Every structure is written in structure tokens, then in C-alpha cells.
Amino acid sequence: MLVKAVLGSAGLRIAGMGFGFLVGMQLARGLGADGYGVYGLAMSIIALLTVPTEFGLPQLLTREVAAAQVAGDMGRLRGVLHWAARSSFLISLAVAAVVLAWLLLSGRGVSSPIGKTLLLGLLMVPIVAQGNLRAAALRGLQHIVKGQLPDALVRPALFSLLLFVVPLVFIPLQPALAMGLGAVSAALSLFFAAWMLRREMPNINSIEVSKVVSSRTWWSSALPMALTEGMRVLQAHLVILVLGLMSTVAMVGVYRVASSVALLMALPVTLFNIVSAPIISRLYAEKDRSRLQPLLAWVAIAMTVSVLILAAPFLFSGNFLLEKVFGPEFAEGSTALSILSLGVVANGSFGANAALLNMTGHQNRVTRASGISLALLVIILPVLIKVAGMSGAAFGTSLVLTVWNFLMWRDALRLLSLDTSIGAFLRFRKVG
């Protein structure tokens, strides 16, 4: 199952990676360093706003749907799907309304480029949340590749197409226009995800099944996952926000390009976490530890090797590649990119630690690790940026990412006696 899911996901993610990279090029070249900085700041704020709207529900949905399918409990499966969608939609409306009122009452919605960009970005808040829920449900139903299709391929492909057609035919690209086009592509991706989910649930739709709702239990499980996701997103975007306060929007634009490339390198980590999570949940529910530990070992080595392959060109020729792909003004981000690359490699070597803890009911430990690493980042980030600018920001990000992974790896080993790191694979090879 893992091999099939990985091969299908790899092809999907490689295609999506190409479109995502193309989107980054289109935005960087179309907006320039200043415009891309404005867009990047707005996107960081929008990303933070999606955290309460999802509230850890995608991770919870994957776990609960997989467990309900194993148990044959169609009532619980139907109940958690409807409960998650309704809860997320209501939270999304509340968050969007509050931010919209603040923008309009303060005059920022019409007085500044970032205000206009944020105004259009609010459209993405409920759309992205609903799309992620449907994708998570598909993965929980063991349609792992299909569950990645809307966000990994459809959305970036449509965004790239719109970025090409609209500025060519209508008006030049501006940050607010780019954000609006992103919202359109997210909406189309949501419709596609909803259509696929309806197709994959014939049993629930064709027979009379009463919904089983355990709101209190689900909220108690979702809360630590929401806190974890919130801290993860805040950790990822805090650097952009602090750079925006302590430097220029041009530097923000350059760093965002470097961090986007680093995110590209981390694609295998994301891929294997998404693929392995529902399989981990299923094996743990079946109490099949004899297959679970080898799975974790193979995931770790696959993550590490894949990340090293993607990182190597940028470690040795980052300056040249950034200049040729994104433009001369972005070449100064090469040092920061090299530091971020090393952090991504360290991240991959710890394996699917967060996925294991979340899928086995130890989500509180992930939350704890995220809180410690976020607190560390808040303490060291302003000092590092003041001393070393973008390079300091990159070093802080990589250090905190390593601390986060180490804490979760240690908890998985202590609580579950399961090793998620590359060390598990090396020990298996030695025994063999």
C-alpha cells in the first residue's frame, strides 16, 4: 500500500511541484521584489487566519475516517464528515467577518496595497479550509493519491494558468490581483475535491445510516491538533512577519523566494507524511506493530535521500539558480537558502514523527514540541535578524525545526517504543 501510494503521490507531487515552481516564478517576475514582498506578507496573514478555521480538523478527520472505515461504523463516518464541515464553515465566517470589519473600519482596505491584498485574500479563508477537509476525508478513506490531487496539482495548475492569461489579456499583475486569482483557483479546487469525495462514498449516500456525532470527544482531540497546526503555521510565517517589521518589503520578497525553494526541497517530507498517516492509523488500529516499525524506518530513509537529492543543486549553485530562475534581485538570498536546505535535510532524517504521534492519539506531545520550538523561535529570531538579516532568520528557522523534530522523535520512542528516524533503518540493515 505504501509503495503504491508513494509512487502515485510522487508523480502527482512532481507535476504539482512543477506548477508551484512556475507560480513562484510568475509572481516573482511579475511583481518584483517589492510587490512580491507585499503579496508574501498578506499570504502569511491569510495562512495564520486559516488555522482557527481548520482547527486541527483535517488531521482529526483523516484519523477518524480511517478508524471508522476499519470498524465498519458508517454512522460515525457520516457524522464526523458533516460535523467537521459545518464546524469549520461557521468558524471561517466568524474569522472573515472580524477581519473584514477591522479592514473596513480602519480604512486599510482601501488605503494601502497590503490592505487591498488582504481584503481579497479573505475570500480564501473558508474556501481553503473546506477544500482541505474534503481532501483529508479522501485520504482517510485510503484514497491517498486522490486526496492530494486538488491541492497538490489542480490548484497550482489553475493558479499558473490564471497568472498567465489574466495579466496578458487584461491588466498588469499587482499583489491584490494575484491574491484574487489565487482565491479563484482555490474555489475551483474545492469544487473538484467535493466532487471526488461524493464519488468515493457510495455506501453512505445509498443506504440509510444515522449520523453518530461525538462532538465533545472530537473537539477535545481537535484542540491539541489545532494548537499544533497553529504553532507550526505561526512558526513558518513568523519569520516573514518579523522581517517585514525589521527590514524592507524587498528583503521580505527575497527571503520568501528562498523559503519557497526550501519548501520545495521539503516536498518529500510532506509527501511521505501525507501518504503514511492513514496507513499508520490503520496499522495502529489493527495493532500490527510488526509492520508499523518497518514502515516508519523505510519512510525515514526515503525522506532523507529524497531531500538530499533535491537540496544538492541549491547547496552548490544557489546563487546562480536564484538569479536565472527568479531574477538578479533575488540572488542575494542564496546564503539563507543554503542554511534552510540543511534544516530541511535534518527534518527529513527524523521521519514521520508528527504523523505517528497524531495518528496514535498522542497529539498532545506534538503540541508540546510545537510550543517549545515556537517559544524558542520568538526568543532568538529578533536577535538573529538584527545581527545577520536573512541569514539569521534562516538559521533560526533551521535550528527550531531540528529541535521540534528531536522532541517528537524522543516522545515516539519513549511512549510507543517506535523509532521514526533514519537510525531505525540503519539498525534494520545492520541486523539483516
C-alpha positions as a LaTeX table, in Angstrom:
\begin{tabular}{lrrr}
\hline
Residue & $x$ (\AA) & $y$ (\AA) & $z$ (\AA) \\
\hline
Met1 & 0.00 & 0.00 & 0.00 \\
Leu2 & 2.84 & 2.37 & 0.90 \\
Val3 & 4.72 & 1.74 & $-2.36$ \\
Lys4 & 1.59 & 2.19 & $-4.46$ \\
Ala5 & 0.61 & 5.35 & $-2.62$ \\
Val6 & 4.12 & 6.78 & $-2.76$ \\
Leu7 & 4.55 & 6.13 & $-6.48$ \\
Gly8 & 1.18 & 7.66 & $-7.30$ \\
Ser9 & 1.75 & 10.56 & $-4.93$ \\
Ala10 & 5.26 & 11.14 & $-6.23$ \\
Gly11 & 4.05 & 11.52 & $-9.80$ \\
Leu12 & 1.27 & 13.81 & $-8.65$ \\
Arg13 & 3.54 & 15.90 & $-6.44$ \\
Ile14 & 6.25 & 16.21 & $-9.08$ \\
Ala15 & 3.70 & 17.58 & $-11.53$ \\
Gly16 & 2.29 & 19.87 & $-8.85$ \\
Met17 & 5.80 & 20.88 & $-7.84$ \\
Gly18 & 6.43 & 22.00 & $-11.40$ \\
Phe19 & 3.33 & 24.17 & $-11.41$ \\
Gly20 & 4.12 & 25.50 & $-7.93$ \\
Phe21 & 7.61 & 26.45 & $-9.03$ \\
Leu22 & 6.15 & 28.10 & $-12.12$ \\
Val23 & 3.72 & 30.08 & $-9.95$ \\
Gly24 & 6.63 & 31.31 & $-7.84$ \\
Met25 & 8.49 & 32.42 & $-10.95$ \\
Gln26 & 5.43 & 34.17 & $-12.35$ \\
Leu27 & 4.77 & 36.03 & $-9.12$ \\
Ala28 & 8.41 & 36.99 & $-8.52$ \\
Arg29 & 8.97 & 38.23 & $-12.07$ \\
Gly30 & 5.55 & 39.82 & $-12.42$ \\
Leu31 & 5.52 & 41.62 & $-9.07$ \\
Gly32 & 9.23 & 42.28 & $-8.46$ \\
Ala33 & 10.85 & 42.15 & $-5.02$ \\
Asp34 & 8.64 & 44.92 & $-3.54$ \\
Gly35 & 5.36 & 43.59 & $-4.92$ \\
Tyr36 & 6.24 & 40.02 & $-4.01$ \\
Gly37 & 7.04 & 41.24 & $-0.51$ \\
Val38 & 3.57 & 42.77 & $-0.17$ \\
Tyr39 & 1.98 & 39.59 & $-1.51$ \\
Gly40 & 4.13 & 37.48 & 0.83 \\
Leu41 & 3.15 & 39.47 & 3.92 \\
Ala42 & $-0.53$ & 39.24 & 3.01 \\
Met43 & $-0.27$ & 35.50 & 2.37 \\
Ser44 & 1.42 & 34.99 & 5.74 \\
Ile45 & $-1.50$ & 36.72 & 7.47 \\
Ile46 & $-4.04$ & 34.69 & 5.46 \\
Ala47 & $-2.19$ & 31.49 & 6.35 \\
Leu48 & $-2.48$ & 32.37 & 10.03 \\
Leu49 & $-6.20$ & 33.04 & 9.62 \\
Thr50 & $-6.78$ & 29.57 & 8.16 \\
Val51 & $-5.54$ & 27.94 & 11.38 \\
Pro52 & $-8.63$ & 28.67 & 13.51 \\
Thr53 & $-10.91$ & 27.90 & 10.56 \\
Glu54 & $-9.49$ & 24.40 & 10.22 \\
Phe55 & $-8.88$ & 23.96 & 13.98 \\
Gly56 & $-6.95$ & 20.73 & 13.52 \\
Leu57 & $-9.95$ & 19.18 & 11.78 \\
Pro58 & $-8.14$ & 17.82 & 8.67 \\
Gln59 & $-5.78$ & 15.70 & 10.81 \\
Leu60 & $-8.66$ & 14.59 & 13.03 \\
Leu61 & $-10.78$ & 13.76 & 10.00 \\
Thr62 & $-8.10$ & 11.57 & 8.44 \\
Arg63 & $-7.71$ & 9.62 & 11.70 \\
Glu64 & $-11.42$ & 9.26 & 12.48 \\
Val65 & $-12.44$ & 8.35 & 8.93 \\
Ala66 & $-9.72$ & 5.69 & 8.70 \\
Ala67 & $-10.68$ & 4.22 & 12.09 \\
Ala68 & $-14.41$ & 4.25 & 11.27 \\
Gln69 & $-13.77$ & 2.52 & 7.96 \\
Val70 & $-11.76$ & $-0.24$ & 9.69 \\
Ala71 & $-14.58$ & $-0.73$ & 12.22 \\
Gly72 & $-17.30$ & $-0.57$ & 9.55 \\
Asp73 & $-19.01$ & 2.21 & 11.52 \\
Met74 & $-20.71$ & 4.14 & 8.72 \\
Gly75 & $-22.78$ & 6.22 & 11.13 \\
Arg76 & $-19.66$ & 7.57 & 12.81 \\
Leu77 & $-18.04$ & 8.14 & 9.42 \\
Arg78 & $-21.00$ & 10.15 & 8.20 \\
Gly79 & $-21.25$ & 12.04 & 11.47 \\
Val80 & $-17.64$ & 13.20 & 11.60 \\
Leu81 & $-17.74$ & 14.34 & 7.96 \\
His82 & $-20.78$ & 16.55 & 8.47 \\
Trp83 & $-19.65$ & 17.80 & 11.88 \\
Ala84 & $-16.20$ & 18.84 & 10.63 \\
Ala85 & $-17.53$ & 20.63 & 7.54 \\
Arg86 & $-20.19$ & 22.54 & 9.50 \\
Ser87 & $-17.84$ & 23.49 & 12.33 \\
Ser88 & $-15.14$ & 24.76 & 10.00 \\
Phe89 & $-17.60$ & 26.78 & 7.93 \\
Leu90 & $-19.04$ & 28.58 & 10.96 \\
Ile91 & $-15.58$ & 29.39 & 12.32 \\
Ser92 & $-14.50$ & 30.62 & 8.87 \\
Leu93 & $-17.40$ & 33.02 & 8.63 \\
Ala94 & $-16.68$ & 34.43 & 12.08 \\
Val95 & $-12.96$ & 34.93 & 11.38 \\
Ala96 & $-13.56$ & 36.50 & 7.96 \\
Ala97 & $-16.24$ & 38.82 & 9.36 \\
Val98 & $-13.99$ & 40.07 & 12.16 \\
Val99 & $-11.03$ & 40.76 & 9.87 \\
Leu100 & $-13.23$ & 42.32 & 7.20 \\
Ala101 & $-14.81$ & 44.66 & 9.74 \\
Trp102 & $-11.36$ & 45.67 & 11.02 \\
Leu103 & $-10.09$ & 46.37 & 7.50 \\
Leu104 & $-13.10$ & 48.46 & 6.54 \\
Leu105 & $-13.40$ & 50.39 & 9.80 \\
Ser106 & $-9.69$ & 51.20 & 9.93 \\
Gly107 & $-9.63$ & 52.25 & 6.27 \\
Arg108 & $-6.81$ & 49.83 & 5.50 \\
Gly109 & $-8.91$ & 48.03 & 2.91 \\
Val110 & $-8.63$ & 50.97 & 0.52 \\
Ser111 & $-5.62$ & 52.92 & 1.73 \\
Ser112 & $-2.67$ & 50.57 & 1.20 \\
Pro113 & $-1.54$ & 47.83 & $-1.19$ \\
Ile114 & $-1.32$ & 45.26 & 1.60 \\
Gly115 & $-4.80$ & 46.21 & 2.82 \\
Lys116 & $-6.30$ & 45.66 & $-0.63$ \\
Thr117 & $-4.44$ & 42.38 & $-0.96$ \\
Leu118 & $-5.69$ & 41.19 & 2.42 \\
Leu119 & $-9.25$ & 42.16 & 1.54 \\
Leu120 & $-9.23$ & 39.83 & $-1.46$ \\
Gly121 & $-7.32$ & 37.21 & 0.49 \\
Leu122 & $-10.20$ & 36.87 & 2.96 \\
Leu123 & $-12.09$ & 35.01 & 0.24 \\
Met124 & $-9.57$ & 32.20 & 0.57 \\
Val125 & $-10.14$ & 31.63 & 4.30 \\
Pro126 & $-13.33$ & 29.50 & 4.16 \\
Ile127 & $-12.55$ & 28.10 & 0.70 \\
Val128 & $-9.17$ & 26.65 & 1.62 \\
Ala129 & $-10.49$ & 25.23 & 4.90 \\
Gln130 & $-13.35$ & 23.36 & 3.21 \\
Gly131 & $-11.07$ & 22.06 & 0.47 \\
Asn132 & $-8.57$ & 20.70 & 2.99 \\
Leu133 & $-11.32$ & 18.90 & 4.89 \\
Arg134 & $-12.54$ & 17.08 & 1.81 \\
Ala135 & $-9.01$ & 16.12 & 0.85 \\
Ala136 & $-8.37$ & 14.81 & 4.38 \\
Ala137 & $-11.54$ & 12.71 & 4.21 \\
Leu138 & $-10.41$ & 11.17 & 0.94 \\
Arg139 & $-7.06$ & 10.23 & 2.50 \\
Gly140 & $-8.83$ & 8.73 & 5.49 \\
Leu141 & $-10.87$ & 6.57 & 3.09 \\
Gln142 & $-7.48$ & 5.27 & 1.82 \\
His143 & $-7.75$ & 7.21 & $-1.45$ \\
Ile144 & $-4.39$ & 8.73 & $-0.62$ \\
Val145 & $-3.42$ & 9.91 & $-4.08$ \\
Lys146 & $-6.85$ & 11.32 & $-4.88$ \\
Gly147 & $-6.82$ & 13.14 & $-1.56$ \\
Gln148 & $-3.76$ & 15.09 & $-2.65$ \\
Leu149 & $-4.92$ & 15.88 & $-6.18$ \\
Pro150 & $-6.96$ & 19.08 & $-5.54$ \\
Asp151 & $-4.36$ & 20.97 & $-3.52$ \\
Ala152 & $-1.18$ & 19.45 & $-4.94$ \\
Leu153 & $-1.97$ & 19.70 & $-8.65$ \\
Val154 & $-5.32$ & 21.24 & $-9.57$ \\
Arg155 & $-4.94$ & 24.41 & $-7.52$ \\
Pro156 & $-1.38$ & 25.40 & $-8.59$ \\
Ala157 & $-2.10$ & 24.46 & $-12.21$ \\
Leu158 & $-5.18$ & 26.70 & $-12.31$ \\
Phe159 & $-3.34$ & 29.49 & $-10.49$ \\
Ser160 & $-0.50$ & 29.36 & $-13.01$ \\
Leu161 & $-2.95$ & 29.44 & $-15.91$ \\
Leu162 & $-4.75$ & 32.46 & $-14.46$ \\
Leu163 & $-1.46$ & 34.25 & $-13.77$ \\
Phe164 & $-0.57$ & 33.79 & $-17.43$ \\
Val165 & $-3.91$ & 34.64 & $-19.07$ \\
Val166 & $-5.31$ & 37.49 & $-16.96$ \\
Pro167 & $-2.27$ & 39.85 & $-16.98$ \\
Leu168 & $-1.70$ & 39.05 & $-20.66$ \\
Val169 & $-5.26$ & 39.81 & $-21.73$ \\
Phe170 & $-6.49$ & 42.33 & $-19.17$ \\
Ile171 & $-4.30$ & 44.30 & $-16.74$ \\
Pro172 & $-0.72$ & 44.12 & $-15.37$ \\
Leu173 & $-0.12$ & 41.95 & $-12.35$ \\
Gln174 & $-0.45$ & 43.60 & $-8.93$ \\
Pro175 & $-0.39$ & 41.99 & $-5.44$ \\
Ala176 & $-4.16$ & 42.35 & $-4.97$ \\
Leu177 & $-4.88$ & 40.87 & $-8.40$ \\
Ala178 & $-2.54$ & 37.95 & $-7.70$ \\
Met179 & $-4.37$ & 37.26 & $-4.43$ \\
Gly180 & $-7.74$ & 37.38 & $-6.16$ \\
Leu181 & $-6.58$ & 34.91 & $-8.80$ \\
Gly182 & $-5.35$ & 32.64 & $-6.01$ \\
Ala183 & $-8.82$ & 32.72 & $-4.45$ \\
Val184 & $-10.44$ & 31.76 & $-7.75$ \\
Ser185 & $-8.09$ & 28.81 & $-8.21$ \\
Ala186 & $-8.78$ & 27.68 & $-4.60$ \\
Ala187 & $-12.55$ & 27.79 & $-5.23$ \\
Leu188 & $-12.28$ & 25.67 & $-8.37$ \\
Ser189 & $-10.07$ & 23.21 & $-6.48$ \\
Leu190 & $-12.70$ & 22.97 & $-3.73$ \\
Phe191 & $-15.42$ & 22.06 & $-6.23$ \\
Phe192 & $-13.18$ & 19.35 & $-7.65$ \\
Ala193 & $-12.43$ & 17.91 & $-4.18$ \\
Ala194 & $-16.13$ & 17.87 & $-3.25$ \\
Trp195 & $-17.00$ & 16.06 & $-6.48$ \\
Met196 & $-14.36$ & 13.37 & $-5.84$ \\
Leu197 & $-15.46$ & 12.84 & $-2.24$ \\
Arg198 & $-19.08$ & 12.31 & $-3.28$ \\
Arg199 & $-17.94$ & 9.70 & $-5.79$ \\
Glu200 & $-15.98$ & 7.75 & $-3.18$ \\
Met201 & $-18.79$ & 7.48 & $-0.60$ \\
Pro202 & $-21.50$ & 5.37 & $-2.33$ \\
Asn203 & $-22.32$ & 3.32 & 0.77 \\
Ile204 & $-23.13$ & 6.34 & 2.91 \\
Asn205 & $-25.22$ & 8.00 & 0.22 \\
Ser206 & $-27.11$ & 4.91 & $-0.93$ \\
Ile207 & $-28.27$ & 3.44 & 2.40 \\
Glu208 & $-29.99$ & 4.83 & 5.46 \\
Val209 & $-27.31$ & 5.44 & 8.06 \\
Ser210 & $-27.92$ & 7.54 & 11.14 \\
Lys211 & $-25.21$ & 10.05 & 11.88 \\
Val212 & $-23.21$ & 9.38 & 15.04 \\
Val213 & $-21.80$ & 12.60 & 16.47 \\
Ser214 & $-19.33$ & 12.74 & 19.35 \\
Ser215 & $-18.73$ & 16.47 & 19.44 \\
Arg216 & $-17.08$ & 16.58 & 22.86 \\
Thr217 & $-14.62$ & 13.81 & 22.04 \\
Trp218 & $-13.80$ & 15.28 & 18.64 \\
Trp219 & $-13.32$ & 18.80 & 19.99 \\
Ser220 & $-11.01$ & 17.51 & 22.72 \\
Ser221 & $-8.91$ & 15.69 & 20.11 \\
Ala222 & $-9.01$ & 18.57 & 17.63 \\
Leu223 & $-7.88$ & 21.19 & 20.14 \\
Pro224 & $-4.28$ & 19.98 & 20.55 \\
Met225 & $-4.06$ & 19.36 & 16.81 \\
Ala226 & $-5.30$ & 22.90 & 16.20 \\
Leu227 & $-2.75$ & 24.31 & 18.62 \\
Thr228 & $-0.03$ & 22.28 & 16.93 \\
Glu229 & $-1.05$ & 23.41 & 13.46 \\
Gly230 & $-1.38$ & 27.00 & 14.62 \\
Met231 & 2.09 & 26.99 & 16.11 \\
Arg232 & 3.50 & 25.30 & 13.01 \\
Val233 & 1.97 & 27.90 & 10.69 \\
Leu234 & 2.94 & 30.74 & 13.00 \\
Gln235 & 6.47 & 29.38 & 13.16 \\
Ala236 & 6.62 & 29.22 & 9.36 \\
His237 & 5.26 & 32.74 & 8.83 \\
Leu238 & 6.63 & 34.48 & 11.90 \\
Val239 & 9.93 & 34.97 & 10.09 \\
Ile240 & 8.18 & 36.80 & 7.25 \\
Leu241 & 6.23 & 38.99 & 9.66 \\
Val242 & 9.28 & 39.90 & 11.78 \\
Leu243 & 11.34 & 40.60 & 8.66 \\
Gly244 & 8.55 & 42.87 & 7.50 \\
Leu245 & 8.76 & 44.80 & 10.77 \\
Met246 & 12.58 & 44.96 & 10.98 \\
Ser247 & 13.53 & 45.38 & 7.31 \\
Thr248 & 12.12 & 46.29 & 3.89 \\
Val249 & 9.43 & 44.59 & 1.83 \\
Ala250 & 12.13 & 43.90 & $-0.76$ \\
Met251 & 14.04 & 41.77 & 1.75 \\
Val252 & 10.79 & 40.02 & 2.59 \\
Gly253 & 10.33 & 39.24 & $-1.10$ \\
Val254 & 13.86 & 37.84 & $-1.42$ \\
Tyr255 & 13.54 & 35.71 & 1.71 \\
Arg256 & 10.14 & 34.44 & 0.63 \\
Val257 & 11.69 & 33.16 & $-2.59$ \\
Ala258 & 14.43 & 31.38 & $-0.59$ \\
Ser259 & 11.89 & 29.87 & 1.81 \\
Ser260 & 9.67 & 28.82 & $-1.11$ \\
Val261 & 12.57 & 26.95 & $-2.67$ \\
Ala262 & 13.32 & 25.33 & 0.71 \\
Leu263 & 9.67 & 24.32 & 0.90 \\
Leu264 & 10.11 & 22.72 & $-2.49$ \\
Met265 & 13.05 & 20.70 & $-1.12$ \\
Ala266 & 10.85 & 19.57 & 1.78 \\
Leu267 & 8.29 & 18.15 & $-0.64$ \\
Pro268 & 9.32 & 14.53 & 0.07 \\
Val269 & 8.78 & 15.10 & 3.80 \\
Thr270 & 5.28 & 16.43 & 3.14 \\
Leu271 & 4.58 & 13.66 & 0.65 \\
Phe272 & 5.59 & 10.79 & 2.95 \\
Asn273 & 3.77 & 12.30 & 5.93 \\
Ile274 & 0.55 & 12.57 & 3.92 \\
Val275 & 0.92 & 9.07 & 2.48 \\
Ser276 & 1.96 & 7.36 & 5.71 \\
Ala277 & $-0.56$ & 8.99 & 8.10 \\
Pro278 & $-3.66$ & 6.94 & 7.10 \\
Ile279 & $-1.55$ & 3.76 & 6.85 \\
Ile280 & $-0.10$ & 4.40 & 10.32 \\
Ser281 & $-3.63$ & 4.94 & 11.66 \\
Arg282 & $-4.82$ & 1.69 & 10.10 \\
Leu283 & $-1.88$ & $-0.42$ & 11.30 \\
Tyr284 & $-2.12$ & 1.02 & 14.80 \\
Ala285 & $-5.87$ & 0.34 & 14.92 \\
Glu286 & $-5.12$ & $-3.25$ & 13.85 \\
Lys287 & $-2.31$ & $-3.46$ & 16.50 \\
Asp288 & 0.09 & $-4.58$ & 13.77 \\
Arg289 & 3.42 & $-3.36$ & 15.17 \\
Ser290 & 5.35 & $-5.92$ & 13.11 \\
Arg291 & 4.60 & $-3.87$ & 10.01 \\
Leu292 & 4.41 & $-0.45$ & 11.63 \\
Gln293 & 8.06 & $-0.18$ & 12.72 \\
Pro294 & 9.48 & $-1.24$ & 9.31 \\
Leu295 & 7.11 & 1.22 & 7.67 \\
Leu296 & 8.50 & 4.04 & 9.81 \\
Ala297 & 12.08 & 3.02 & 9.04 \\
Trp298 & 11.52 & 2.99 & 5.29 \\
Val299 & 9.71 & 6.32 & 5.42 \\
Ala300 & 12.68 & 7.89 & 7.22 \\
Ile301 & 15.27 & 6.72 & 4.71 \\
Ala302 & 13.03 & 7.70 & 1.79 \\
Met303 & 12.55 & 11.19 & 3.24 \\
Thr304 & 16.27 & 11.70 & 3.83 \\
Val305 & 17.50 & 10.51 & 0.45 \\
Ser306 & 14.82 & 12.39 & $-1.47$ \\
Val307 & 15.51 & 15.65 & 0.36 \\
Leu308 & 19.26 & 15.33 & $-0.23$ \\
Ile309 & 18.72 & 14.86 & $-3.96$ \\
Leu310 & 16.54 & 17.97 & $-4.19$ \\
Ala311 & 18.77 & 20.09 & $-1.95$ \\
Ala312 & 22.11 & 19.32 & $-3.62$ \\
Pro313 & 21.81 & 21.70 & $-6.62$ \\
Phe314 & 20.86 & 24.64 & $-4.39$ \\
Leu315 & 23.57 & 23.89 & $-1.84$ \\
Phe316 & 26.26 & 24.10 & $-4.52$ \\
Ser317 & 24.78 & 26.59 & $-7.03$ \\
Gly318 & 22.10 & 28.50 & $-5.16$ \\
Asn319 & 23.25 & 31.95 & $-6.26$ \\
Phe320 & 23.27 & 31.03 & $-9.94$ \\
Leu321 & 19.91 & 29.24 & $-9.83$ \\
Leu322 & 18.11 & 32.00 & $-7.95$ \\
Glu323 & 19.38 & 34.64 & $-10.38$ \\
Lys324 & 18.48 & 32.69 & $-13.51$ \\
Val325 & 15.09 & 31.46 & $-12.34$ \\
Phe326 & 13.70 & 34.38 & $-10.33$ \\
Gly327 & 15.81 & 37.35 & $-11.43$ \\
Pro328 & 19.05 & 39.12 & $-10.36$ \\
Glu329 & 17.47 & 40.89 & $-7.37$ \\
Phe330 & 16.74 & 37.55 & $-5.72$ \\
Ala331 & 20.29 & 36.13 & $-5.91$ \\
Glu332 & 21.24 & 37.63 & $-2.53$ \\
Gly333 & 19.05 & 35.04 & $-0.85$ \\
Ser334 & 21.47 & 32.19 & $-1.68$ \\
Thr335 & 23.16 & 32.08 & 1.75 \\
Ala336 & 19.81 & 31.95 & 3.53 \\
Leu337 & 18.72 & 29.22 & 1.12 \\
Ser338 & 21.78 & 27.08 & 1.92 \\
Ile339 & 21.06 & 27.32 & 5.66 \\
Leu340 & 17.39 & 26.46 & 5.12 \\
Ser341 & 18.45 & 23.49 & 2.99 \\
Leu342 & 20.45 & 21.99 & 5.84 \\
Gly343 & 17.45 & 22.38 & 8.12 \\
Val344 & 15.24 & 20.55 & 5.64 \\
Val345 & 17.72 & 17.65 & 5.48 \\
Ala346 & 17.73 & 17.40 & 9.28 \\
Asn347 & 13.92 & 17.46 & 9.25 \\
Gly348 & 13.75 & 14.53 & 6.85 \\
Ser349 & 16.16 & 12.40 & 8.89 \\
Phe350 & 13.72 & 12.29 & 11.83 \\
Gly351 & 10.98 & 10.68 & 9.72 \\
Ala352 & 7.21 & 10.71 & 10.23 \\
Asn353 & 7.32 & 11.51 & 13.95 \\
Ala354 & 4.43 & 14.01 & 13.98 \\
Ala355 & 2.24 & 11.76 & 11.84 \\
Leu356 & 2.87 & 8.82 & 14.17 \\
Leu357 & 2.02 & 10.75 & 17.34 \\
Asn358 & $-1.12$ & 12.33 & 15.80 \\
Met359 & $-2.42$ & 9.07 & 14.37 \\
Thr360 & $-1.93$ & 7.16 & 17.64 \\
Gly361 & $-3.69$ & 9.59 & 19.96 \\
His362 & $-0.58$ & 11.34 & 21.28 \\
Gln363 & $-1.31$ & 14.66 & 19.62 \\
Asn364 & $-0.63$ & 16.44 & 22.91 \\
Arg365 & 3.06 & 15.60 & 22.58 \\
Val366 & 3.16 & 17.22 & 19.14 \\
Thr367 & 1.52 & 20.29 & 20.63 \\
Arg368 & 4.10 & 20.36 & 23.43 \\
Ala369 & 7.01 & 20.12 & 20.98 \\
Ser370 & 5.49 & 22.83 & 18.81 \\
Gly371 & 5.04 & 25.14 & 21.78 \\
Ile372 & 8.64 & 24.73 & 22.92 \\
Ser373 & 10.06 & 25.31 & 19.43 \\
Leu374 & 7.82 & 28.32 & 18.82 \\
Ala375 & 8.86 & 29.89 & 22.15 \\
Leu376 & 12.49 & 29.34 & 21.20 \\
Leu377 & 11.94 & 30.99 & 17.81 \\
Val378 & 10.23 & 34.02 & 19.38 \\
Ile379 & 13.22 & 34.49 & 21.69 \\
Ile380 & 16.04 & 34.10 & 19.19 \\
Leu381 & 14.52 & 35.39 & 15.94 \\
Pro382 & 14.67 & 39.19 & 16.52 \\
Val383 & 18.28 & 38.95 & 17.70 \\
Leu384 & 19.35 & 36.77 & 14.78 \\
Ile385 & 17.65 & 39.02 & 12.23 \\
Lys386 & 19.23 & 42.11 & 13.74 \\
Val387 & 22.70 & 40.52 & 13.68 \\
Ala388 & 22.62 & 38.62 & 10.39 \\
Gly389 & 19.49 & 39.67 & 8.47 \\
Met390 & 18.09 & 36.98 & 6.20 \\
Ser391 & 20.85 & 34.52 & 7.11 \\
Gly392 & 19.99 & 34.90 & 10.78 \\
Ala393 & 16.33 & 34.29 & 10.03 \\
Ala394 & 17.24 & 31.13 & 8.10 \\
Phe395 & 19.49 & 29.86 & 10.90 \\
Gly396 & 16.77 & 30.39 & 13.49 \\
Thr397 & 14.24 & 28.58 & 11.33 \\
Ser398 & 16.52 & 25.57 & 10.78 \\
Leu399 & 17.52 & 25.35 & 14.45 \\
Val400 & 13.93 & 25.45 & 15.67 \\
Leu401 & 12.85 & 22.87 & 13.08 \\
Thr402 & 15.55 & 20.49 & 14.34 \\
Val403 & 14.54 & 20.99 & 17.98 \\
Trp404 & 10.89 & 20.33 & 17.11 \\
Asn405 & 11.72 & 17.07 & 15.37 \\
Phe406 & 14.05 & 15.88 & 18.12 \\
Leu407 & 11.40 & 16.35 & 20.80 \\
Met408 & 8.77 & 14.41 & 18.84 \\
Trp409 & 11.23 & 11.64 & 17.93 \\
Arg410 & 12.11 & 11.23 & 21.61 \\
Asp411 & 8.44 & 11.10 & 22.64 \\
Ala412 & 7.59 & 8.49 & 19.99 \\
Leu413 & 10.48 & 6.33 & 21.19 \\
Arg414 & 9.55 & 6.72 & 24.85 \\
Leu415 & 5.75 & 6.42 & 24.64 \\
Leu416 & 5.33 & 3.96 & 21.76 \\
Ser417 & 8.73 & 2.23 & 21.60 \\
Leu418 & 8.79 & 3.11 & 17.90 \\
Asp419 & 11.75 & 4.80 & 16.21 \\
Thr420 & 10.77 & 7.13 & 13.37 \\
Ser421 & 14.30 & 8.29 & 12.50 \\
Ile422 & 16.80 & 7.15 & 9.91 \\
Gly423 & 18.56 & 5.34 & 12.76 \\
Ala424 & 15.80 & 2.71 & 12.73 \\
Phe425 & 16.54 & 1.87 & 9.10 \\
Leu426 & 20.28 & 1.68 & 9.76 \\
Arg427 & 19.71 & $-0.75$ & 12.64 \\
Phe428 & 17.47 & $-2.94$ & 10.49 \\
Arg429 & 20.13 & $-3.03$ & 7.78 \\
Lys430 & 22.80 & $-3.96$ & 10.34 \\
Val431 & 20.67 & $-6.80$ & 11.71 \\
Gly432 & 19.98 & $-8.00$ & 8.17 \\
\hline
\end{tabular}
